Amino acid sequence: MHKKNISLKDQLYNKDKVHKNSLELKAAYSDFHPSSFTEKVMSKIPELEL
């Protein structure tokens, strides 16, 4: 069976991971908006790539 290689970038910076981190921030800061944060971060990732 051939195992698909997934880049480190895609393992670390994907929507699920960003959202999980945003939920941690929400737990510490009740006014934090996890969904909005997730969408903003994910929209900026492509322009930050090297």
LUMROSE-997752 format. One record per residue: x, y, z of N, C-alpha, C, O in turn; residue in three letters. Coordinates in steps of 0.2 Angstrom, whole numbers, plus 2048, in hexadecimal, padded with zeros to 3 digits. Layout:
XYZXYZXYZXYZALA ...
END
This chain:
8047FA800800800800804806800809807804MET 80380B7FC8078117FB8048168007FE818800HIS 80981980480781E80980882580680D826803LYS 80282980680383080380783480880683480ELYS 80B83880580F83D80980B84380A809846805ASN 80B84581080784C81280D85081581084F819ILE 80D85681281285B81481185D81B80C85D81ESER 81785F81E81786182581286782680E86882BLEU 81286C82180E872821807870821803872825LYS 80586B81D7FE86981D7FC8658247F6865825ASP 8018628277FF85E82D7FE8638337FA862837GLN 80286983380286E8387FD8738377FA87683CLEU 7FC8758317F887B8307F287982B7F287B826TYR 7EE87682E7E887482B7E287782F7E2879835ASN 7DC87782C7D687A82F7D48778367D287A83ALYS 7D58708367D386D83C7D886F8427D6870848ASP 7DE86F8407E38718467E28798487E287A84ELYS 7E187D8437E08848457DA8858497DA88984EVAL 7D58818477CE88284B7CF87F8527CD882857HIS 7D387A8527D48778597D887C85D7D687D863LYS 7DD87F85B7E088485E7DC88A8607DC88D866ASN 7D788C85C7D389285D7CE8908637CC894867SER 7CC8898637C88878697CC8888707C8889875LEU 7D288786F7D68878757D688F8787D689087DGLU 7D78938737D789A8747D089C8777D08A187CLEU 7CB89A8747C489B8777C389987E7C089D882LYS 7C68948807C68918877C989688B7C7897891ALA 7CE89A8897D289E88D7CF8A588D7CF8A9892ALA 7CC8A78877C98AE8867C28AD8837C18AC87DTYR 7BD8AE8887B68AD8867B48B18807AF8AF87DSER 7B78B787F7B48BB8797B78B98737B68BC86DASP 7BC8B58737BF8B286D7BA8AF8687B68AB86APHE 7BB8B08617B68AD85C7BA8A88587BD8A9853HIS 7BA8A185A7BE89C8577BD89B84F7C189B84BPRO 7B689B84D7B589A8467B88A08427BB89F83CSER 7B78A68447B98AC8417C18AC8407C48AD83BSER 7C48AA8467CB8A98467CE8A48417D38A583DPHE 7CB89E8417CD89983D7CC89B8357D189A831THR 7C789E8337C68A082C7CB8A682A7CE8A5825GLU 7CD8AA82F7D28AF82D7D98AC82D7DC8AE828LYS 7DA8A88317E18A58317E28A182A7E78A1827VAL 7DD89D8297DD8988237DD89C81D7E089A818MET 7DA8A281C7DA8A68167E18A98157E38AB810SER 7E58AA81B7EC8AD81A7F18A98197F78AB817LYS 7F08A281A7F689D81A7F989D8137FF89D812ILE 7F589D80E7F889C8077FD8A28058028A1802PRO 7FB8A88088008AE8068068AE80B80B8B2809GLU 8068AA81080C8AA8148118A48138168A4816LEU 80F8A080E81389B80C81989D8098198A2805GLU 81F89A80A82589B8078258997FF82A89A7FCLEU 
END
